[in-house]
């Protein structure tokens, strides 16, 4: 009975990290019921591809279940491995979706530049940090930039960045991983 009760009290959650132009970076978690209702993991990933710039599966965490309430801690999320760059999947809302490898590399460099700029704005205030995360990064035409790089060897672009400002305590364990 003790083992059965323990199983009832805990649940496994599938965790993804997503970058969405609507909501910015964040985690999405799915339990077995969510996966079943959606039609499986492939259906969930297909929907995330449709709704995001990019996403990556981080892994599975154990959560506590109390009736209809599911709880987990920041430490649970912080214990997941950081994704490697090649693990990220490009969503349809990304300008790099269905593009050539060179165009994807150009967009990745634009994204890294935006993240580096926003990271340089991070500052400590009292017992908290003020930080920024890119919500949306858009540059010029990727095909034109790729053609310029191939023809001339260099290209210049102006980026449009929409950022989210947020605060977090110094001891916060869960940070949204970036590509840097």
GIDAQUI-V108950 format. One record per residue. N is the residue number from 1. SS is DSSP state (hx for helix, st for strand, lp for the rest). PSI is psi in degrees with one decimal (999 if undefined). NEAR is the number of other C-alpha atoms within 8 Angstrom. Layout:
N & SS & PSI & NEAR
N & SS & PSI & NEAR
This chain:
1 & lp & -36.1 & 4
2 & hx & -38.6 & 5
3 & hx & -43.2 & 6
4 & hx & -42.3 & 7
5 & hx & -39.6 & 8
6 & hx & -40.5 & 8
7 & hx & -37.5 & 8
8 & hx & -31.7 & 8
9 & hx & -15.0 & 9
10 & st & 156.7 & 10
11 & st & 148.3 & 11
12 & st & 138.4 & 10
13 & st & 134.1 & 12
14 & st & 126.2 & 12
15 & st & 132.4 & 13
16 & st & 150.8 & 12
17 & st & 128.0 & 12
18 & st & 151.5 & 14
19 & st & 114.3 & 13
20 & st & 135.3 & 13
21 & lp & -20.1 & 10
22 & lp & -40.5 & 5
23 & lp & -6.4 & 8
24 & st & -164.2 & 13
25 & st & 147.8 & 12
26 & st & 172.6 & 9
27 & st & 146.4 & 8
28 & st & 132.4 & 8
29 & st & 145.8 & 8
30 & st & 131.3 & 10
31 & lp & -179.5 & 10
32 & hx & -37.1 & 8
33 & hx & -44.0 & 7
34 & hx & -42.4 & 8
35 & hx & -42.2 & 12
36 & hx & -46.4 & 8
37 & hx & -38.8 & 7
38 & hx & -21.4 & 9
39 & lp & 17.8 & 9
40 & lp & 171.6 & 9
41 & hx & -38.2 & 8
42 & hx & -38.3 & 7
43 & hx & -38.8 & 9
44 & hx & -45.0 & 11
45 & hx & -34.5 & 8
46 & hx & -41.3 & 8
47 & hx & -40.3 & 8
48 & hx & -37.4 & 10
49 & hx & -39.3 & 14
50 & hx & -30.2 & 9
51 & hx & -5.4 & 10
52 & lp & 167.4 & 16
53 & lp & -44.3 & 15
54 & st & 160.2 & 13
55 & st & 161.5 & 15
56 & st & 141.0 & 11
57 & st & 122.3 & 8
58 & st & -35.8 & 12
59 & st & -158.7 & 9
60 & st & 138.0 & 9
61 & st & 159.1 & 11
62 & st & 134.1 & 10
63 & st & 161.8 & 11
64 & st & 138.4 & 10
65 & st & 127.6 & 12
66 & st & 95.6 & 7
67 & lp & -123.6 & 5
68 & lp & -0.8 & 5
69 & st & 131.9 & 6
70 & st & 129.2 & 9
71 & st & 145.0 & 7
72 & lp & 168.4 & 8
73 & lp & 165.0 & 6
74 & hx & -34.1 & 9
75 & hx & -34.3 & 8
76 & hx & -46.0 & 10
77 & hx & -39.3 & 9
78 & hx & -24.2 & 10
79 & lp & -11.0 & 6
80 & lp & 147.7 & 10
81 & lp & 148.4 & 7
82 & lp & 136.6 & 6
83 & lp & 145.4 & 9
84 & lp & 154.8 & 6
85 & hx & -38.3 & 6
86 & hx & -10.8 & 4
87 & hx & -21.6 & 7
88 & lp & 141.9 & 10
89 & st & 138.5 & 8
90 & st & 129.6 & 12
91 & lp & 165.2 & 14
92 & lp & -21.6 & 11
93 & lp & -7.8 & 10
94 & lp & 139.2 & 10
95 & lp & -19.2 & 9
96 & lp & -4.5 & 10
97 & lp & 132.5 & 10
98 & lp & 32.0 & 4
99 & lp & 169.7 & 7
100 & lp & 165.3 & 6
101 & hx & -41.7 & 6
102 & hx & -43.4 & 7
103 & hx & -36.6 & 13
104 & hx & -39.7 & 11
105 & hx & -39.0 & 8
106 & hx & -46.9 & 11
107 & hx & -40.7 & 12
108 & hx & -40.0 & 8
109 & hx & -35.7 & 8
110 & hx & -43.2 & 11
111 & hx & -44.1 & 9
112 & hx & -38.0 & 10
113 & hx & -43.0 & 8
114 & hx & -42.6 & 12
115 & hx & -40.0 & 12
116 & hx & -41.8 & 9
117 & hx & -48.2 & 8
118 & hx & -34.6 & 12
119 & hx & -35.1 & 10
120 & hx & -17.9 & 6
121 & lp & -11.0 & 8
122 & lp & 138.4 & 10
123 & st & 152.2 & 7
124 & st & 138.7 & 8
125 & st & 113.9 & 7
126 & lp & -121.6 & 5
127 & lp & 7.3 & 7
128 & st & 165.2 & 10
129 & st & 143.9 & 13
130 & st & 127.1 & 12
131 & st & 169.2 & 13
132 & st & 144.6 & 12
133 & st & 141.1 & 12
134 & st & 129.5 & 14
135 & st & -39.6 & 15
136 & st & 132.3 & 11
137 & st & 122.6 & 12
138 & st & 135.5 & 8
139 & lp & -157.8 & 11
140 & lp & -162.7 & 9
141 & lp & 120.0 & 6
142 & hx & -37.2 & 12
143 & hx & -41.1 & 7
144 & hx & -42.0 & 8
145 & hx & -41.9 & 14
146 & hx & -41.6 & 11
147 & hx & -41.4 & 8
148 & hx & -42.7 & 11
149 & hx & -41.2 & 10
150 & hx & -39.8 & 8
151 & hx & -46.7 & 6
152 & hx & -27.3 & 7
153 & lp & -5.3 & 7
154 & lp & 154.7 & 7
155 & lp & 151.0 & 8
156 & lp & 144.6 & 5
157 & lp & 153.3 & 7
158 & lp & 129.9 & 6
159 & lp & 142.4 & 10
160 & st & 120.9 & 8
161 & st & 127.4 & 10
162 & st & 125.2 & 8
163 & st & 154.0 & 9
164 & st & 128.5 & 9
165 & st & 133.8 & 8
166 & st & 162.8 & 7
167 & st & 146.3 & 8
168 & st & 147.6 & 9
169 & st & 153.4 & 8
170 & lp & -31.7 & 7
171 & lp & 12.3 & 4
172 & lp & 124.9 & 8
173 & lp & -30.4 & 7
174 & lp & 117.6 & 8
175 & lp & 145.1 & 6
176 & lp & 116.3 & 6
177 & lp & 146.3 & 6
178 & lp & 176.4 & 5
179 & lp & -3.6 & 5
180 & lp & 999 & 5
